[in-house]
Amino acid sequence: MICPFCGYDNIPGMDRCEECMHPLRDLDVPRPTEGLQKHIMQDAVKLLNLAHPVNVQAGDSVARTIELMKQHRVGCALVLEGERLVGIFTERDILFNLAGTQQDLERLTMRRAMIPEPVTLKLEDSMAMALHHMSVGGFRHLPVVAKDGSPLGLISIKDILGYIYEKVLHARAEEMAQGM
């Protein structure tokens, strides 16, 4: 990569110019200009319809949380201390950590059963960032938080796939309209 500041020909992928030490990291990043890739890389998660999650307190029982999840037909609950997000509890936690154990779910608190300090997104984060966190972490749900860390909502992989589906349909409709 040619350094735009000193003209030195660097090895592709270098973070800094070997000659003048100017940062090159952001110059080498692929930036799609159209199509689905552009939407995934640039569109923010605030464009999704954030689900209103089931919120429980860290001191609540696992039994109560499971009942609320069943009642609201959702796959996870956010665990709060006051208004601050401290954990997440999903149907997978029930299956892999609690099913088949002899634990008293009425006495077991969310503080002990939750996954602490969940990965979160902000409204401005891109769809690509959400997909990255989901893929790397093996998550199906991600909380979206305000700047102060309070939960605003929840997105799921289903939400992102629905958004992608709509973008593909819209692109196909435009192609068909131009072909007529």
VENDAUR-V399136 format. One record per helix or strand of 3 or more residues. SS is the DSSP state (@ for helix, = for strand). FROM is the first residue (numbers start at 1). TO is the last residue. If there is no record, write none. Layout:
# VENDAUR-V399136
ss = [SS | SS]
from = [FROM | FROM]
to = [TO | TO]
This chain:
# VENDAUR-V399136
ss = [@ | @ | @ | = | @ | = | = | @ | @ | = | @ | = | = | @]
from = [25 | 35 | 45 | 54 | 62 | 76 | 84 | 91 | 110 | 120 | 127 | 141 | 150 | 157]
to = [27 | 42 | 47 | 57 | 72 | 81 | 90 | 98 | 113 | 122 | 137 | 145 | 156 | 179]
